Amino acid sequence: MVARALELETDAFRRLMDHGHIRTLSERGVGADEGRYRLSFYYRDKRLRIVTDGQGRVITREDRSRR
């Protein structure tokens, strides 16, 4: 899902991750968002942000291009 959102083939995505070319940010919810996680992936001008519940189920997904 992440590779597709960043418009990459899965193998290319893995290589780029291994070499640190895809930046990531993970955040854990507090207060009203307790039990949720926000995961952000950045590559060139693209961003994918996913919010999951405590079991890893996707609650929201936001794809964005910074063009």
N, C-alpha and C positions, 0 to 999 in steps of 0.2 A: 504494500500500500504506500509506503514512504517513497520507495524508488519511483513508482509510477507518478506520484504527486510532484516529484522533483524532475519529472520527464527524463528518467534514466533507466537503463536496463539494470536488472538485479545485480549482475556481476560487476558492472561499472560502479554501481552504488556501493557495493561491498569494498571494492578497491579504494574508492574515494574516502570511505569511512576509515579504512585501515591506515590511510596516509594522512588523515586529519584534514581533508579538504571539505568535509561536510561538518559544519559546526552544530552542536546540539546544546540544549538547555533543558534541564528537568527541574520541575518545581512541585513541592508537595503542598496541598491545600491545608489551610488552618481555619479555625473558626467555622463559619457556615460551609466552607469548602473541605472540611476535614474528611479524609478518606478518598479525595480526588487527587489526580496527578495531571500536570500539564507538561507535555513533551513538545519541544520545538526543534525543528530541523531546518537548517539554512544552507543553501547552496547557490552560489552566484546571486542572481536577483530573485530567487524563489524561497518561499518559506512555507512550511507545513506545521500547523499547530494542532495537536490532538489533546483532548481532555478525556481521561479515563476514570472509571470508578475503581474501588479497591481491588476488584477482581480482574482488572485490565480490559473491561468492556468499554468501547469507545462511546462517549457521551456526546461530544461535539468534535467537529473537524473543520479546520479553516485552511484553505489553500490561498496563497497570495503571491503575486509577482510584484516586485518593486519597480516596475517599468514606468 
